């Protein structure tokens, strides 16, 4: 079963590459590129010395032959044991530019936009081998789409939709159909809608920096582009580029932009772009990622290589659009003042309750919730000695995140009975001195314990009314559990806590405005909660919560699932979120996130998969 797990991780890495905005990384064995060299030699050399990609046109359309190749290899050099996973995905990728169309931004305001769409369909072959000669070969299909709606005035995306699904055949026969709920085929599918923060300036990606802003590309010129790192916060990665002599590819003269980068001698990058003056898309693109690792005692070695290549299918596979896209602004420049709202007109903002918690807000009694945030924190402060001591020690104690859960009693005609929870995490951001002291303690004793967070659960039980109590429900509140732990809170140096934050009631009202969220999460104008279950009263896969950093994290299972289908859940600061279902429990999940600083919709995510997800736990 471990081997299947490795295979899934390999799929995850490969398919994430297809949706990445930047290219790949490369080191190591040039023999991996022998087939690629043969393909290059099948094209004639071009004599042109300059190229300038023309501007985008409405209804531009191109089809590529696409190929994804990946290999993962790990070896115990002492015993000779090894695992090797190889994946090949062949198919077609289509890109196109739309006419002007209307699209809602995260504040539900309509804008004139041009959409950039990328579709990929194809087949997958996955192979596994080891030193014993055991081998596994699986086949499947892939179907992925990314659509960006670009505001023609601001010249940046205001709404993005990613869709992906893959199927793997024969897995039930391999590991036992019972492990997959009787199925033989594994299926993963998902869709993410995201709305970029409108007030933030757009940072052009690597491709846009190199050729999409009308630069003249002359053979022999070179330079460096700095791009933000996706792995390390506030780190700018340098990319070296050079324009090289190109090829004639299906009748198009091209020059090649060769890009390389190196992150700490661990991740190495190579990207190649073939650009023609007669085509608004690259004629050919190739991305390569390569990384390796060797243990300090040289007893274990592993490497991973991934390639993603797209080449114009044939001379008739590019159709130039009818009219040039007329942008009213400049890429990377601020949007005109007043073009975007700064706050949602539906938003209600109030100060943190007791400097520690958001509040329920106006008309909380008409919302879908039974315990307000301020009621939960007030009860916790009055009844938890642990929280009282923690707050006394740290004057900056602030909510790090809080999840609200409701497990309703379906037999209660009033709809009030059930079990309600607020799971709270109150955090302190340690000073440099506190961190140093904790590290010294660890060096001296081998124990690292500095209580910088307090976890506490406030529970409210509402029992059904009976004849004996004259139909008055019985309500009991309690502290379900409480403890301290040493994980640091979010860094106050990196994030600024807003003085006012979106109320809980207001966040729910904003979610209701999104038609897809309303259809999936609401019934009779109220959020859908769990059916009452005394055996597992604290089911956490339907929840509502607030986070002051990195909302959207879903744990290891969610991370694997997200990567497998090529969709990674976005993370945000200061959000209200609702999670309905859990893909690891019942094969379906939907989440929605609203920014707590300005009331903007920022993301929704829907996932579904076979019962095999339970097998991964």
C-alpha positions as CSV (number, residue, x, y, z in Angstrom):
1,X,0.0,0.0,0.0
2,X,3.0,2.3,0.6
3,X,3.8,2.0,-3.1
4,X,0.4,3.2,-4.1
5,X,0.8,6.1,-1.8
6,X,4.0,7.1,-3.4
7,X,2.3,6.8,-6.8
8,X,-0.4,9.2,-5.7
9,X,2.2,11.7,-4.5
10,X,3.9,11.5,-7.9
11,X,0.6,12.2,-9.6
12,X,0.1,15.1,-7.2
13,X,3.4,16.7,-8.1
14,X,3.0,16.3,-11.8
15,X,-0.5,17.7,-12.1
16,X,0.3,20.6,-9.9
17,X,3.0,21.5,-12.4
18,X,0.4,21.9,-15.2
19,X,-1.4,24.7,-13.3
20,X,1.7,26.4,-12.0
21,X,2.3,30.0,-13.2
22,X,6.0,29.6,-13.2
23,X,8.1,27.0,-15.0
24,X,10.2,24.1,-13.7
25,X,13.5,23.3,-12.0
26,X,16.3,21.2,-13.3
27,X,19.5,19.4,-12.3
28,X,21.2,16.2,-12.9
29,X,21.2,13.5,-15.6
30,X,21.1,14.9,-19.2
31,X,20.1,11.5,-20.4
32,X,16.5,12.3,-19.4
33,X,16.5,14.8,-22.3
34,X,17.7,12.6,-25.1
35,X,14.2,12.1,-26.5
36,X,13.6,15.9,-26.2
37,X,16.8,16.5,-28.2
38,X,15.6,14.3,-31.0
39,X,12.3,16.3,-31.2
40,X,14.2,19.5,-31.4
41,X,16.4,18.1,-34.2
42,X,13.2,17.4,-36.2
43,X,12.8,21.1,-36.7
44,X,14.9,23.4,-38.9
45,X,17.1,26.1,-37.4
46,X,15.7,29.6,-37.9
47,X,17.8,32.5,-39.3
48,X,15.8,35.3,-37.6
49,X,17.6,37.4,-35.0
50,X,14.7,39.2,-33.4
51,X,11.0,38.5,-32.5
52,X,8.2,40.5,-31.1
53,X,5.1,38.7,-30.0
54,X,2.0,40.6,-31.3
55,X,-0.7,41.7,-28.8
56,X,-3.6,39.5,-27.8
57,X,-6.6,39.5,-30.1
58,X,-10.2,38.6,-29.3
59,X,-10.8,34.9,-30.3
60,X,-7.1,34.0,-30.5
61,X,-7.0,30.2,-30.5
62,X,-4.1,27.7,-30.3
63,X,-3.9,23.9,-29.9
64,X,-0.7,22.2,-28.6
65,X,0.4,18.6,-28.4
66,X,1.2,18.4,-24.7
67,X,3.3,15.9,-22.7
68,X,4.0,15.6,-19.0
69,X,6.8,13.4,-17.9
70,X,7.8,12.7,-14.3
71,X,10.1,10.3,-12.4
72,X,10.7,9.8,-8.7
73,X,13.5,7.5,-7.5
74,X,14.6,6.7,-4.0
75,X,17.3,4.2,-3.0
76,X,18.8,2.8,0.2
77,X,22.5,2.6,-1.0
78,X,23.3,0.1,1.8
79,X,20.7,-2.5,1.0
80,X,20.2,-1.8,-2.6
81,X,16.4,-1.4,-2.1
82,X,14.8,1.2,-4.3
83,X,11.5,2.5,-5.5
84,X,10.9,4.2,-8.9
85,X,7.7,5.8,-10.0
86,X,7.3,7.1,-13.6
87,X,4.4,9.0,-15.1
88,X,3.6,10.0,-18.7
89,X,0.6,12.1,-19.6
90,X,0.0,12.7,-23.3
91,X,-2.8,14.9,-24.7
92,X,-3.8,18.2,-26.1
93,X,-3.8,21.7,-24.6
94,X,-5.9,24.5,-26.0
95,X,-5.6,28.2,-25.1
96,X,-8.0,30.9,-26.3
97,X,-8.9,34.5,-25.7
98,X,-12.6,35.6,-25.4
99,X,-14.5,38.6,-26.6
100,X,-15.4,41.1,-23.9
101,X,-17.8,39.7,-21.4
102,X,-19.2,40.7,-18.0
103,X,-17.8,39.1,-14.8
104,X,-18.6,39.8,-11.1
105,X,-15.7,40.6,-8.9
106,X,-15.4,39.6,-5.2
107,X,-17.8,42.4,-4.2
108,X,-20.4,41.2,-6.8
109,X,-19.8,44.2,-9.0
110,X,-19.9,43.7,-12.8
111,X,-16.8,44.5,-15.0
112,X,-15.9,44.3,-18.6
113,X,-13.4,41.5,-18.9
114,X,-11.4,39.4,-21.4
115,X,-11.0,35.8,-20.4
116,X,-7.9,33.7,-20.9
117,X,-8.7,30.0,-21.0
118,X,-6.4,26.9,-20.9
119,X,-7.8,23.4,-21.4
120,X,-5.9,20.1,-21.2
121,X,-7.2,16.6,-21.9
122,X,-5.2,13.4,-22.2
123,X,-4.3,10.0,-21.0
124,X,-2.0,8.9,-18.2
125,X,0.3,6.0,-17.8
126,X,1.7,5.4,-14.3
127,X,4.5,2.8,-13.6
128,X,6.1,1.6,-10.4
129,X,9.1,-0.7,-10.0
130,X,11.5,-1.8,-7.2
131,X,14.6,-3.9,-6.7
132,X,12.6,-7.2,-6.4
133,X,11.3,-6.8,-9.9
134,X,7.8,-6.0,-8.8
135,X,6.1,-3.7,-11.2
136,X,2.7,-2.0,-11.5
137,X,1.3,-0.1,-14.5
138,X,-1.9,1.9,-14.3
139,X,-3.6,4.0,-16.9
140,X,-6.2,6.8,-16.7
141,X,-7.4,10.1,-18.1
142,X,-7.1,13.8,-17.2
143,X,-9.2,16.8,-17.9
144,X,-8.1,20.2,-16.6
145,X,-9.2,23.8,-17.2
146,X,-8.1,27.3,-16.0
147,X,-10.0,30.4,-16.8
148,X,-8.9,33.9,-15.8
149,X,-11.2,36.9,-16.2
150,X,-9.0,40.0,-16.9
151,X,-10.5,43.5,-16.2
152,X,-9.8,45.6,-19.3
153,X,-9.4,48.8,-17.3
154,X,-7.2,47.5,-14.5
155,X,-5.4,44.9,-16.7
156,X,-5.4,42.2,-14.1
157,X,-7.5,39.1,-13.2
158,X,-10.5,39.8,-11.0
159,X,-11.9,36.2,-10.9
160,X,-10.2,32.8,-11.6
161,X,-11.7,29.4,-12.0
162,X,-9.7,26.2,-11.9
163,X,-11.3,22.9,-12.7
164,X,-9.6,19.5,-12.8
165,X,-10.4,15.8,-12.7
166,X,-8.4,12.6,-13.2
167,X,-9.4,8.9,-13.3
168,X,-7.1,6.0,-12.6
169,X,-8.3,2.6,-14.0
170,X,-7.7,-0.8,-12.4
171,X,-6.8,0.4,-8.9
172,X,-9.6,-1.5,-7.2
173,X,-8.4,-4.8,-8.8
174,X,-4.9,-4.0,-7.5
175,X,-5.6,-3.1,-3.9
176,X,-9.0,-4.8,-3.5
177,X,-12.3,-3.3,-4.5
178,X,-13.5,-3.3,-0.9
179,X,-10.9,-0.6,-0.1
180,X,-12.6,1.6,-2.7
181,X,-16.2,1.0,-1.9
182,X,-16.5,-1.7,-4.5
183,X,-15.2,0.5,-7.3
184,X,-12.3,-0.4,-9.7
185,X,-11.7,3.1,-11.0
186,X,-10.4,6.0,-8.8
187,X,-11.8,9.4,-9.6
188,X,-10.8,12.8,-8.2
189,X,-12.5,16.0,-9.3
190,X,-12.6,19.6,-8.1
191,X,-13.2,23.2,-8.8
192,X,-11.8,26.3,-7.2
193,X,-13.2,29.8,-7.8
194,X,-11.0,32.6,-6.4
195,X,-11.2,36.4,-6.4
196,X,-7.8,38.2,-6.1
197,X,-7.6,41.0,-3.6
198,X,-8.6,44.0,-5.7
199,X,-6.7,46.7,-3.9
200,X,-3.4,44.9,-4.3
201,X,-1.2,45.7,-7.2
202,X,-0.9,42.8,-9.7
203,X,2.6,41.3,-10.0
204,X,3.2,40.0,-13.6
205,X,4.3,36.4,-13.7
206,X,7.5,35.1,-15.3
207,X,6.0,34.7,-18.8
208,X,4.4,38.1,-18.7
209,X,7.7,39.7,-17.6
210,X,9.6,38.1,-20.5
211,X,7.5,38.5,-23.6
212,X,3.9,39.7,-23.1
213,X,4.6,43.4,-22.6
214,X,5.8,44.0,-26.2
215,X,9.5,43.6,-25.6
216,X,11.7,43.1,-28.6
217,X,13.5,39.8,-28.2
218,X,17.0,39.9,-29.9
219,X,19.3,36.9,-30.0
220,X,22.2,37.4,-27.6
221,X,20.4,39.7,-25.1
222,X,20.1,38.5,-21.5
223,X,19.0,39.7,-18.1
224,X,17.5,38.8,-14.7
225,X,13.9,38.7,-13.5
226,X,13.0,38.7,-9.8
227,X,9.9,36.8,-8.9
228,X,8.3,36.2,-5.4
229,X,8.9,32.7,-4.1
230,X,6.0,30.4,-3.5
231,X,8.0,28.4,-1.0
232,X,9.6,31.1,1.2
233,X,7.7,34.2,2.3
234,X,9.2,37.6,1.2
235,X,12.0,35.8,-0.8
236,X,12.6,37.0,-4.4
237,X,13.9,34.4,-6.7
238,X,16.3,35.5,-9.4
239,X,15.7,34.0,-12.9
240,X,18.5,34.3,-15.5
241,X,17.3,34.6,-19.1
242,X,18.9,34.7,-22.5
243,X,17.5,34.9,-26.0
244,X,19.0,32.2,-28.2
245,X,18.8,31.2,-31.8
246,X,15.5,29.5,-32.5
247,X,13.8,27.0,-34.7
248,X,11.3,26.9,-37.6
249,X,8.4,25.1,-35.9
250,X,5.5,24.1,-38.3
251,X,6.3,27.1,-40.5
252,X,6.8,29.7,-37.8
253,X,10.2,31.4,-37.3
254,X,10.9,31.5,-33.5
255,X,13.6,32.7,-31.1
256,X,14.1,30.8,-27.9
257,X,14.1,32.3,-24.4
258,X,16.1,30.1,-22.1
259,X,15.5,30.7,-18.3
260,X,17.3,29.1,-15.4
261,X,17.3,29.5,-11.6
262,X,18.7,27.8,-8.5
263,X,17.2,27.9,-5.0
264,X,19.9,27.0,-2.5
265,X,21.3,24.2,-4.7
266,X,18.2,22.2,-3.9
267,X,15.6,23.2,-6.5
268,X,16.9,23.9,-10.0
269,X,14.8,25.5,-12.7
270,X,14.8,25.5,-16.5
271,X,12.1,27.1,-18.8
272,X,12.3,27.4,-22.5
273,X,9.9,29.5,-24.6
274,X,9.9,29.7,-28.4
275,X,8.4,33.0,-29.5
276,X,7.3,34.1,-33.0
277,X,6.4,37.6,-34.3
278,X,3.4,36.0,-36.0
279,X,1.7,34.4,-33.0
280,X,0.4,35.9,-29.7
281,X,1.0,32.7,-27.9
282,X,4.4,30.9,-27.5
283,X,4.9,28.4,-30.3
284,X,6.4,26.0,-27.9
285,X,6.9,25.9,-24.1
286,X,8.9,23.5,-21.9
287,X,9.2,23.5,-18.1
288,X,11.5,21.2,-16.1
289,X,11.8,20.7,-12.4
290,X,14.6,18.7,-10.8
291,X,15.6,18.2,-7.3
292,X,17.7,15.6,-5.4
293,X,18.6,14.6,-1.8
294,X,21.3,12.6,-0.2
295,X,21.4,11.7,3.5
296,X,24.4,12.9,5.6
297,X,25.7,9.3,5.9
298,X,25.2,8.7,2.2
299,X,22.9,5.7,2.9
300,X,19.9,7.1,1.2
301,X,19.5,9.0,-2.1
302,X,16.5,10.3,-4.0
303,X,15.7,12.5,-7.0
304,X,12.7,13.8,-8.7
305,X,12.3,15.2,-12.2
306,X,9.2,16.7,-13.9
307,X,8.8,17.9,-17.4
308,X,5.8,19.8,-19.0
309,X,6.0,20.4,-22.7
310,X,3.6,22.0,-25.2
311,X,4.3,22.3,-28.9
312,X,2.1,23.8,-31.6
313,X,0.1,20.8,-33.0
314,X,0.5,21.6,-36.7
315,X,0.6,24.7,-39.0
316,X,-3.2,25.1,-38.9
317,X,-3.5,24.9,-35.1
318,X,-3.2,28.6,-34.5
319,X,-6.1,30.9,-35.4
320,X,-5.5,34.7,-35.1
321,X,-8.4,36.6,-33.7
322,X,-10.4,39.3,-35.5
323,X,-9.6,42.4,-33.5
324,X,-6.9,43.4,-31.0
325,X,-7.7,43.6,-27.3
326,X,-7.8,47.3,-26.3
327,X,-6.6,47.5,-22.8
328,X,-7.3,50.8,-21.0
329,X,-4.5,50.4,-18.4
330,X,-1.0,49.0,-18.2
331,X,0.0,45.6,-16.9
332,X,1.4,45.9,-13.3
333,X,0.1,49.4,-12.8
334,X,-2.4,50.4,-10.1
335,X,-6.1,50.4,-11.2
336,X,-7.7,53.8,-11.7
337,X,-8.9,55.3,-8.4
338,X,-12.5,54.3,-7.6
339,X,-12.5,51.5,-10.2
340,X,-12.8,48.9,-7.4
341,X,-14.6,49.0,-4.1
342,X,-12.5,49.0,-1.0
343,X,-15.3,47.5,1.2
344,X,-18.4,45.4,0.6
345,X,-21.6,47.5,0.8
346,X,-23.0,44.5,2.7
347,X,-20.3,44.5,5.3
348,X,-20.6,45.4,9.0
349,X,-17.4,45.9,11.0
350,X,-17.1,46.1,14.7
351,X,-14.1,46.1,17.2
352,X,-12.8,42.9,18.6
353,X,-14.7,41.8,21.6
354,X,-12.5,42.3,24.7
355,X,-9.6,42.7,22.2
356,X,-9.8,38.9,21.7
357,X,-12.7,37.8,19.5
358,X,-14.9,39.1,16.6
359,X,-18.5,39.7,17.4
360,X,-21.8,38.3,16.1
361,X,-23.0,41.6,14.8
362,X,-26.5,43.0,14.2
363,X,-29.5,40.7,13.9
364,X,-27.4,37.8,15.2
365,X,-30.7,36.3,16.5
366,X,-31.9,36.0,12.9
367,X,-28.7,34.2,11.7
368,X,-27.9,30.5,11.4
369,X,-25.9,30.5,14.7
370,X,-26.9,29.7,18.3
371,X,-23.8,30.9,20.2
372,X,-22.3,34.3,19.4
373,X,-18.5,34.6,19.4
374,X,-18.6,37.1,22.2
375,X,-20.8,34.7,24.3
376,X,-18.4,31.9,23.7
377,X,-15.3,33.9,24.7
378,X,-17.0,35.5,27.7
379,X,-18.1,32.0,29.0
380,X,-14.6,30.7,28.5
381,X,-13.0,33.6,30.4
382,X,-15.4,33.2,33.3
383,X,-15.1,29.4,33.6
384,X,-11.6,28.4,32.4
385,X,-8.8,28.9,34.9
386,X,-6.4,27.9,32.1
387,X,-7.6,30.7,29.8
388,X,-7.6,33.2,32.7
389,X,-4.0,32.4,33.6
390,X,-3.0,32.5,29.9
391,X,-4.6,35.9,29.4
392,X,-3.0,37.2,32.6
393,X,0.4,36.1,31.3
394,X,0.0,37.6,27.8
395,X,-1.7,40.9,27.4
396,X,-1.7,40.5,23.6
397,X,-3.6,37.2,23.7
398,X,-5.8,37.3,20.6
399,X,-7.9,34.8,18.7
400,X,-5.8,32.8,16.2
401,X,-8.7,30.8,14.9
402,X,-12.2,29.7,16.0
403,X,-14.5,27.1,14.5
404,X,-18.2,26.9,15.2
405,X,-20.0,23.6,14.9
406,X,-23.7,22.8,15.1
407,X,-25.1,19.3,15.4
408,X,-28.9,19.7,15.2
409,X,-31.5,17.3,16.6
410,X,-33.6,16.4,13.6
411,X,-36.5,15.3,15.9
412,X,-36.9,18.7,17.4
413,X,-39.9,20.5,15.7
414,X,-38.6,23.9,16.9
415,X,-35.2,23.3,15.3
416,X,-33.3,24.5,18.5
417,X,-32.2,21.2,20.2
418,X,-28.7,20.0,19.5
419,X,-25.1,20.3,20.4
420,X,-23.2,23.5,19.6
421,X,-19.4,24.2,19.9
422,X,-16.9,27.0,19.6
423,X,-13.4,25.5,19.3
424,X,-11.1,28.4,20.1
425,X,-7.3,28.9,19.7
426,X,-6.0,32.0,21.6
427,X,-2.4,32.9,20.7
428,X,0.5,35.0,21.8
429,X,3.3,35.9,19.4
430,X,6.6,35.3,21.3
431,X,9.3,38.0,21.3
432,X,12.8,37.2,20.0
433,X,13.9,36.9,23.7
434,X,11.2,34.4,24.5
435,X,12.1,32.3,21.5
436,X,15.8,32.3,22.4
437,X,14.9,31.3,26.0
438,X,12.7,28.5,24.8
439,X,15.5,27.3,22.5
440,X,18.0,27.3,25.3
441,X,15.7,25.3,27.4
442,X,15.5,22.7,24.6
443,X,19.2,22.6,24.3
444,X,19.7,22.0,28.0
445,X,16.8,19.6,28.7
446,X,15.8,18.2,25.4
447,X,12.3,19.5,26.1
448,X,10.7,22.4,24.2
449,X,7.7,23.7,26.0
450,X,6.6,27.3,25.9
451,X,2.8,27.7,26.1
452,X,2.2,30.3,23.4
453,X,-1.3,29.1,22.6
454,X,-4.4,28.1,24.5
455,X,-6.9,25.7,23.1
456,X,-10.4,25.6,24.6
457,X,-13.8,24.3,23.5
458,X,-17.1,25.9,24.7
459,X,-20.0,23.5,24.5
460,X,-23.7,24.3,24.6
461,X,-26.3,21.5,24.8
462,X,-29.9,22.2,24.1
463,X,-32.3,19.3,24.9
464,X,-35.7,18.9,23.3
465,X,-38.6,20.3,25.1
466,X,-41.0,17.8,26.7
467,X,-44.3,17.9,28.5
468,X,-42.5,17.7,31.8
469,X,-40.8,21.0,31.3
470,X,-43.7,22.8,29.7
471,X,-42.0,22.8,26.3
472,X,-39.1,24.9,27.6
473,X,-35.8,23.5,26.2
474,X,-33.0,22.7,28.7
475,X,-29.8,24.5,28.0
476,X,-26.4,23.7,29.5
477,X,-23.1,25.4,28.7
478,X,-19.7,23.9,29.7
479,X,-16.0,23.8,28.9
480,X,-15.4,20.6,27.0
481,X,-11.6,20.7,27.0
482,X,-8.7,23.1,27.5
483,X,-5.0,22.9,27.2
484,X,-1.8,24.8,26.4
485,X,0.7,24.1,23.7
486,X,3.9,25.6,22.4
487,X,3.1,26.4,18.7
488,X,3.7,30.1,17.9
489,X,0.8,32.3,16.9
490,X,0.8,34.3,13.7
491,X,3.6,36.8,13.5
492,X,2.5,40.3,14.4
493,X,5.5,41.6,12.5
494,X,4.1,40.1,9.3
495,X,0.4,40.6,9.7
496,X,-1.4,43.7,11.0
497,X,-4.4,43.0,13.1
498,X,-7.2,45.3,11.9
499,X,-8.9,47.4,14.6
500,X,-12.3,46.4,13.2
501,X,-13.3,43.1,11.7
502,X,-16.2,41.8,9.8
503,X,-19.0,40.5,12.0
504,X,-20.1,36.9,11.9
505,X,-23.7,37.7,10.8
506,X,-22.4,40.0,8.0
507,X,-20.1,37.3,6.7
508,X,-23.0,34.9,6.4
509,X,-25.1,37.5,4.6
510,X,-22.2,38.0,2.1
511,X,-21.9,34.3,1.4
512,X,-25.6,34.1,0.6
513,X,-25.1,36.5,-2.3
514,X,-23.1,33.9,-4.2
515,X,-25.6,31.7,-6.0
516,X,-23.4,28.5,-6.0
517,X,-22.7,28.8,-2.3
518,X,-26.3,29.4,-1.5
519,X,-27.4,26.4,-3.5
520,X,-24.8,24.1,-1.8
521,X,-24.8,25.4,1.8
522,X,-28.2,26.9,2.5
523,X,-31.7,25.6,2.9
524,X,-34.7,27.8,3.8
525,X,-32.2,30.7,4.1
526,X,-30.2,29.0,6.9
527,X,-26.9,27.1,6.8
528,X,-27.2,23.3,6.6
529,X,-25.8,21.7,9.7
530,X,-25.3,18.1,10.8
531,X,-27.9,15.6,11.8
532,X,-27.8,15.0,15.5
533,X,-25.6,12.0,16.4
534,X,-24.9,11.4,20.1
535,X,-22.1,8.9,19.3
536,X,-20.0,11.6,17.5
537,X,-21.4,14.9,18.7
538,X,-18.4,16.9,17.7
539,X,-18.2,16.2,14.0
540,X,-16.0,18.8,12.5
541,X,-16.5,18.4,8.8
542,X,-19.4,20.9,8.8
543,X,-18.2,24.1,10.5
544,X,-18.1,27.8,10.4
545,X,-15.1,29.7,11.5
546,X,-12.8,32.7,11.6
547,X,-9.1,32.6,11.1
548,X,-6.4,35.3,11.5
549,X,-3.9,33.5,9.3
550,X,-3.7,30.7,6.7
551,X,-7.4,29.9,6.4
552,X,-8.0,27.0,4.1
553,X,-5.6,24.5,5.6
554,X,-7.1,21.0,5.5
555,X,-4.4,18.7,7.0
556,X,-2.4,16.0,5.2
557,X,-5.3,14.2,3.6
558,X,-6.6,17.4,2.1
559,X,-3.2,18.4,0.9
560,X,-2.7,15.1,-0.9
561,X,-6.2,15.3,-2.4
562,X,-5.7,18.9,-3.5
563,X,-2.4,18.1,-5.2
564,X,-3.7,14.9,-6.8
565,X,-6.3,16.8,-8.8
566,X,-3.9,19.7,-9.5
567,X,-5.8,22.2,-7.3
568,X,-4.2,23.7,-4.2
569,X,-6.5,25.4,-1.8
570,X,-5.6,29.1,-1.5
571,X,-4.7,30.5,2.0
572,X,-5.7,33.9,3.3
573,X,-5.3,36.3,6.3
574,X,-8.3,37.3,8.4
575,X,-11.2,35.3,6.9
576,X,-14.6,34.0,7.7
577,X,-15.0,30.5,6.3
578,X,-17.6,27.8,6.0
579,X,-16.8,24.1,5.4
580,X,-19.6,21.8,4.3
581,X,-18.8,18.1,4.1
582,X,-15.4,16.4,4.2
583,X,-13.9,14.6,1.2
584,X,-12.2,12.1,3.5
585,X,-15.4,11.2,5.2
586,X,-18.1,11.1,2.5
587,X,-16.3,11.9,-0.7
588,X,-17.6,15.5,-1.1
589,X,-16.6,18.8,0.3
590,X,-17.4,22.5,-0.3
591,X,-15.8,25.5,1.3
592,X,-16.3,29.3,1.0
593,X,-14.1,32.1,2.3
594,X,-14.9,35.8,2.9
595,X,-12.2,38.4,3.7
596,X,-12.8,39.7,7.3
597,X,-11.1,43.0,6.6
598,X,-13.2,44.2,3.7
599,X,-16.0,41.7,3.2
600,X,-14.8,40.5,-0.3
601,X,-15.4,37.0,-1.5
602,X,-12.0,35.4,-1.9
603,X,-12.5,31.7,-2.7
604,X,-14.8,28.7,-2.9
605,X,-13.6,25.1,-3.4
606,X,-15.6,22.0,-4.3
607,X,-14.0,18.5,-4.3
608,X,-15.3,15.0,-4.8
609,X,-13.7,11.6,-5.0
610,X,-14.2,7.9,-4.6
611,X,-14.3,6.0,-1.3
612,X,-10.6,5.4,-1.8
613,X,-10.1,8.6,0.1
614,X,-11.0,6.8,3.3
615,X,-8.3,4.2,2.5
616,X,-5.7,7.1,2.5
617,X,-6.3,8.0,6.1
